[in-house]
Amino acid sequence: MSTSAPQRVAIITGGARGIGLATAWMLAAKGDQIVLADLDGDLAEAAAARLRSETGVAAIGLRVDISALAEVERMTKTVLERFERIDVLINSAAVLDDKLFLASLPADWTRMIDVCLYGAMHVLHAILPGMVERRYGRVVCIASDSARLGQARLSYYAAAKAGVIALVKSIAQEVGSSGVTLNIVTPGATNTELRQEREAGLRRQMGEEKYARRQRSVLRLYPLGRLGEPDDVAAAVAFLASDQAAWITGQVLSVNGGFAMP
C-alpha cells in the first residue's frame, strides 16, 4: 500500500463528541473514511450522518464498549467487512473522575482501568495485526498530562493513562519495522463535553463564588491564558495520523497551552 493512498479508513473510539469528533472532522476533510465508535451508539451515528452530509466521505457510527474485548473484536470485523482495511486508529475513549484517592473505592479504579487502559489494549490488539500485515498504519492514543506529572483528585485516572503511555511506547518499538507508527497526545484542560460534565458537578458542590475563584486559579496555570478547545488537540492528533509524521513514533506530545513543559 502506498503511504500516499487516498481514502484511508480511520476508526476513532470515543468519536461521538469531544476531541474524537473534532479529529474526525479534520480527517474527513482530508478524504479519510470515518468510523465513529462510541458507547453512545445513537450519538455516534448522528455524528456520522453529519460527516457524510457535510463532507461527502463514507462514515458510520457504531456502539462499542471498548472495555469489552468481544465488542472490540466485533467492531473490527464489522469495519473490515465494510471497508476491507483499517489504516488509522485514534483511541480517544475515556472516563473521568474527580475524587481524592482516599475517598475512592476499588470499583472506581476498576472502571477507570477497564476503559482507559484495558480499552486501549483491546483496540490495539484487535486492529494492529492488520496494519502490521499491510505494513501501514497510524495510531494515536489520547493520554493526559496528569499521567506525566501527577494531579490531585485524578490519581487513578493518571495511573491508567500513564499505563497507556508505557504501552504505546513499548508497542511502537515492537512494530516499528513494519512501518506502523504509534504516538500519544497528552492534552491539558480541554473544553470537552466530558470536562463540562465534571465541572458542572464541581460547581454544584462548591457554589458559584468558590467555583469562580477556582476557575481563575486554573487559568493562571496556563501561560496562553485559556483552556484548550477540542480542535486545538485534534490538530495535533491529525498531524500524527498523517503521512507527514511517518518518521515519528513512540513520542508523547503535550498540547496544553503551556501548563506543563516537560
Stockholm file with secondary structure:
# STOCKHOLM 1.0

chainA/1-262         MSTSAPQRVAIITGGARGIGLATAWMLAAKGDQIVLADLDGDLAEAAAARLRSETGVAAIGLRVDISALAEVERMTKTVLERFERIDVLINSAAVLDDKLFLASLPADWTRMIDVCLYGAMHVLHAILPGMVERRYGRVVCIASDSARLGQARLSYYAAAKAGVIALVKSIAQEVGSSGVTLNIVTPGATNTELRQEREAGLRRQMGEEKYARRQRSVLRLYPLGRLGEPDDVAAAVAFLASDQAAWITGQVLSVNGGFAMP
#=GR chainA/1-262 SS CCTTCSSCEEEEETTTSHHHHHHHHHHHHTTCEEEEEESCHHHHHHHHHHHHHHHCCCEEEEECCTTSHHHHHHHHHHHHHHHSCCCEEEECCCCCCCCCGGGCCHHHHHHHHIIIIIHHHHHHHHHHHHHHHHTCEEEEEECCHHHHHCCTTCHHHHHHHHHHHHHHHHHHHHHGGGTEEEEEEEECSBCCHHHHHHHHHHHHHHCHHHHHHHHHHHHHTCTTSSCBCHHHHHHHHHHHTSGGGTTCCSCEEEESTTSCCC
#=GC SS_cons         CCTTCSSCEEEEETTTSHHHHHHHHHHHHTTCEEEEEESCHHHHHHHHHHHHHHHCCCEEEEECCTTSHHHHHHHHHHHHHHHSCCCEEEECCCCCCCCCGGGCCHHHHHHHHIIIIIHHHHHHHHHHHHHHHHTCEEEEEECCHHHHHCCTTCHHHHHHHHHHHHHHHHHHHHHGGGTEEEEEEEECSBCCHHHHHHHHHHHHHHCHHHHHHHHHHHHHTCTTSSCBCHHHHHHHHHHHTSGGGTTCCSCEEEESTTSCCC
//
